[in-house]
Amino acid sequence: METTETTRTLGNSGMRIIALGFGCWAVGGEWQDADGQPLGWGKVDDEESVRAIRRALDLGVTFFDTADTYGAGHSERVLGRALGKRRDDVVVATKWGNVFDEDTRTLTGSDDSPAYARRALTASLRRLGTDHVDLYQLHLSDADPVRAAELRDACEEFVSEGLIRAYAWSTDDPERAAVFAAGEHCAAVQHRLNVLQDAPEMLALCERAGLAGINRSPLAMGLLTGRRPAGRPLAAGDIRSNPPAWLPGFTAGAGADPEWLGRVDALKEVLTSGGRTLAQGALAWIWARSPRTVPIPGFRTVRQAEENAGAMDRGPLTAGQSAEIDRILGR
Ligand SMILES: NC(=O)c1ccc[n+]([C@@H]2O[C@H](COP(=O)([O-])OP(=O)(O)OC[C@H]3O[C@@H](n4cnc5c(N)ncnc54)[C@H](OP(=O)(O)O)[C@@H]3O)[C@@H](O)[C@H]2O)c1
């Protein structure tokens, strides 16, 4: 259902989308770093991924976020295949900056040079089966700001060549995001935002600079769905089974952290008001948080796609409900 509360314009790009994107990290399947640390979400069924993406399209989702590195190229291929002739009906966002080996599905390093950005873009276009990327995003969250300014200029060249329509930086640092925001065709910043992990400074930057906030981990990597009980380890090959330092809320070998689940439990009544599921309530909180937000929940099944797209039917939480959540969390 399209309402003014659930549609967004990406910066000044003119691209108008439903305020819900689908995040395609998990559908990339398994990949790892050179030490064997899993970087994907475990095994996936590509046919189910394709069905889930097409179901999302049927339910009105018009924005998909992926990265060249998810599944070492696999996520882009699956997304391109699923979109097929409907490519021009949607806004496709991908990312670059990490270097990987497609054959061994291994992350091998990173490259912040403009020359690599052009090579990475060419490869993404091929895998996605398209002639342009709508939103091209720098994936190196803590890249050097001086180098990033060069990459921003490279992105301006890509825009003038018609290879991309707009660009963004995926970072949680507002000062870095501001470096990209200075570019004419910067339309967004991708940053973490969920009801347990607020991002007031980044949202303030989005407001000041007229950017959309593309919100990753809107379900706190599954914790906000109520389907990750404490003490149940995640499958080997799932990044959450052996979480790196930047991934809180999970413990190696022990699954979801009881303290995080306790906070989810405390919010349950408010988030599930009005017939929402917990995941739908988590998305509704984000829409209520700021009119610039675009949550991009991950998914890997048709059922998850339907539940997450269904959040649009009920729109944002009320201001009173958001205030109640702040009170419960002591914010
Ligand atoms: N650096 C970056 O740029 C960066 C980093 C992180 C994410 N992202 C982007 O943001 C997207 C989303 O963030 P995220 O992957 O961190 O996590 P998320 O959206 O917070 O959580 C997604 C996970 O929650 C579970 N889930 C989703 N919908 C569900 C439902 N309705 N019911 C039950 N479980 C459900 C699924 O995992 P299970 O079924 O396995 O539990 C799913 O993979 C990614 O796909 C990616 O596109 C970007």
The ligand as an SDF file (V2000), in Angstrom:
LIG
                    3D

 48 52  0  0  0  0  0  0  0  0999 V2000
   28.2550   -2.8060    5.6330 N   0  0  0  0  0  0  0  0  0  0  0  0
   27.1070   -2.8020    5.0090 C   0  0  0  0  0  0  0  0  0  0  0  0
   26.9340   -2.0870    4.0810 O   0  0  0  0  0  0  0  0  0  0  0  0
   25.9960   -3.7080    5.4760 C   0  0  0  0  0  0  0  0  0  0  0  0
   26.1410   -4.4230    6.6680 C   0  0  0  0  0  0  0  0  0  0  0  0
   25.0540   -5.1850    7.0980 C   0  0  0  0  0  0  0  0  0  0  0  0
   23.9040   -5.2630    6.3320 C   0  0  0  0  0  0  0  0  0  0  0  0
   23.8050   -4.5800    5.1590 N   0  0  0  0  0  0  0  0  0  0  0  0
   22.5710   -4.6400    4.3390 C   0  0  0  0  0  0  0  0  0  0  0  0
   21.4450   -4.5740    5.1970 O   0  0  0  0  0  0  0  0  0  0  0  0
   20.6180   -5.7140    4.9710 C   0  0  0  0  0  0  0  0  0  0  0  0
   19.8740   -6.0930    6.2300 C   0  0  0  0  0  0  0  0  0  0  0  0
   20.6810   -6.0700    7.3910 O   0  0  0  0  0  0  0  0  0  0  0  0
   21.1890   -7.3930    8.0950 P   0  0  0  0  0  0  0  0  0  0  0  0
   21.3830   -8.4340    7.0890 O   0  0  0  0  0  0  0  0  0  0  0  0
   22.3310   -6.9650    8.9270 O   0  0  0  0  0  0  0  0  0  0  0  0
   20.0810   -7.8800    9.1010 O   0  0  0  0  0  0  0  0  0  0  0  0
   18.5480   -7.6560    9.4450 P   0  0  0  0  0  0  0  0  0  0  0  0
   17.7940   -7.1480    8.3200 O   0  0  0  0  0  0  0  0  0  0  0  0
   18.5370   -6.8870   10.7250 O   0  0  0  0  0  0  0  0  0  0  0  0
   18.1330   -9.1550    9.7640 O   0  0  0  0  0  0  0  0  0  0  0  0
   17.9020  -10.0220    8.6750 C   0  0  0  0  0  0  0  0  0  0  0  0
   17.7230  -11.4540    9.1360 C   0  0  0  0  0  0  0  0  0  0  0  0
   16.6340  -11.5810   10.0280 O   0  0  0  0  0  0  0  0  0  0  0  0
   15.9240  -12.7770    9.7530 C   0  0  0  0  0  0  0  0  0  0  0  0
   14.5680  -12.3850    9.3030 N   0  0  0  0  0  0  0  0  0  0  0  0
   14.2390  -11.4700    8.3650 C   0  0  0  0  0  0  0  0  0  0  0  0
   12.9180  -11.3300    8.2580 N   0  0  0  0  0  0  0  0  0  0  0  0
   12.3910  -12.1680    9.1390 C   0  0  0  0  0  0  0  0  0  0  0  0
   11.0700  -12.4640    9.5120 C   0  0  0  0  0  0  0  0  0  0  0  0
   10.0470  -11.8370    8.9510 N   0  0  0  0  0  0  0  0  0  0  0  0
   10.8700  -13.3920   10.4880 N   0  0  0  0  0  0  0  0  0  0  0  0
   11.9130  -14.0110   11.0720 C   0  0  0  0  0  0  0  0  0  0  0  0
   13.2100  -13.7640   10.7690 N   0  0  0  0  0  0  0  0  0  0  0  0
   13.4340  -12.8400    9.8150 C   0  0  0  0  0  0  0  0  0  0  0  0
   16.6730  -13.5140    8.6720 C   0  0  0  0  0  0  0  0  0  0  0  0
   17.6790  -14.3440    9.2380 O   0  0  0  0  0  0  0  0  0  0  0  0
   17.4080  -15.8020    9.8290 P   0  0  0  0  0  0  0  0  0  0  0  0
   16.1600  -16.3320    9.2120 O   0  0  0  0  0  0  0  0  0  0  0  0
   18.5910  -16.5900    9.4770 O   0  0  0  0  0  0  0  0  0  0  0  0
   17.3280  -15.5640   11.3020 O   0  0  0  0  0  0  0  0  0  0  0  0
   17.3540  -12.3590    7.9690 C   0  0  0  0  0  0  0  0  0  0  0  0
   18.4680  -12.7410    7.2290 O   0  0  0  0  0  0  0  0  0  0  0  0
   21.5690   -6.7660    4.4240 C   0  0  0  0  0  0  0  0  0  0  0  0
   20.8920   -7.7860    3.7190 O   0  0  0  0  0  0  0  0  0  0  0  0
   22.4380   -5.9130    3.5520 C   0  0  0  0  0  0  0  0  0  0  0  0
   21.7740   -5.6550    2.3150 O   0  0  0  0  0  0  0  0  0  0  0  0
   24.8300   -3.7860    4.7400 C   0  0  0  0  0  0  0  0  0  0  0  0
  1  2  1  0
  2  3  2  0
  2  4  1  0
  4  5  1  0
  4 48  2  0
  5  6  2  0
  6  7  1  0
  7  8  2  0
  8  9  1  0
  8 48  1  0
  9 10  1  0
  9 46  1  0
 10 11  1  0
 11 12  1  0
 11 44  1  0
 12 13  1  0
 13 14  1  0
 14 15  2  0
 14 16  1  0
 14 17  1  0
 17 18  1  0
 18 19  2  0
 18 20  1  0
 18 21  1  0
 21 22  1  0
 22 23  1  0
 23 24  1  0
 23 42  1  0
 24 25  1  0
 25 26  1  0
 25 36  1  0
 26 27  1  0
 26 35  1  0
 27 28  2  0
 28 29  1  0
 29 30  1  0
 29 35  2  0
 30 31  1  0
 30 32  2  0
 32 33  1  0
 33 34  2  0
 34 35  1  0
 36 37  1  0
 36 42  1  0
 37 38  1  0
 38 39  2  0
 38 40  1  0
 38 41  1  0
 42 43  1  0
 44 45  1  0
 44 46  1  0
 46 47  1  0
M  CHG  2   8   1  16  -1
M  END
$$$$
